[in-house]
Amino acid sequence: MNRTLSLSLLLTTVLLGTACARASEEVVSSPATATTSAVAVTAEATIDPELPLAILHKTASCGCCGVWADHLKAAGFPVEIRDTDDMHPVKQRLGVPAGKASCHTAEIGGYVVEGHIPASDIKRLLKERPTARGLVLPGMPAGSPGMEMPDGYVQPYTVELVRTDGSTEPFAQHGQGG
């Protein structure tokens, strides 16, 4: 079972890393958009002293992870980025359930935050303080923070709360129809 879990997490990390690299190339191919986004984030980015530090673990080549970090900064979170070559030990240490991985993992206020989760959901988690490991958003849904679509489309997706026993339950719904 442990080997199956390890292989599953490894395969997920490889597949998501490829998608992130493609997202990074798309951002680079459109310099006007990248400049506009950077200016907008800089103008809005004011650190809220009430919010905890977000420690973001990601691979160095992941572009969408950096865009998600900008989303957090725009919402007032201080962000520390830690590039790593191997995300598996980070996900394992923080208790990301099998099959619930994304391209990046954050530690925020004592919780794990896995994937392209909206800052508003993280703020709700921190306000409610449930007994839980944290939040997960498996994969990389189109239109989620860091995976924005040019036409504004948001694929329906569910952010899940991870209980201390590793079970999950819906926490928030997003996207058209969600």
Secondary structure, DSSP 8 states (H G I E B T S, - for coil): -HHHHHHHHHHHHHHHHHHHHHHHHHHHT-HHHHHHHHHHHHHH----TTS--EEEEE-TT-HHHHHHHHHHHHTT--EEEEE-S--HHHHHHHT--TT---S-EEEETTEEEESS--HHHHHHHHHH--SSSEEE--S--TTSTTS--TT-----EEEEEE-TTS-EEEEEEESTT-
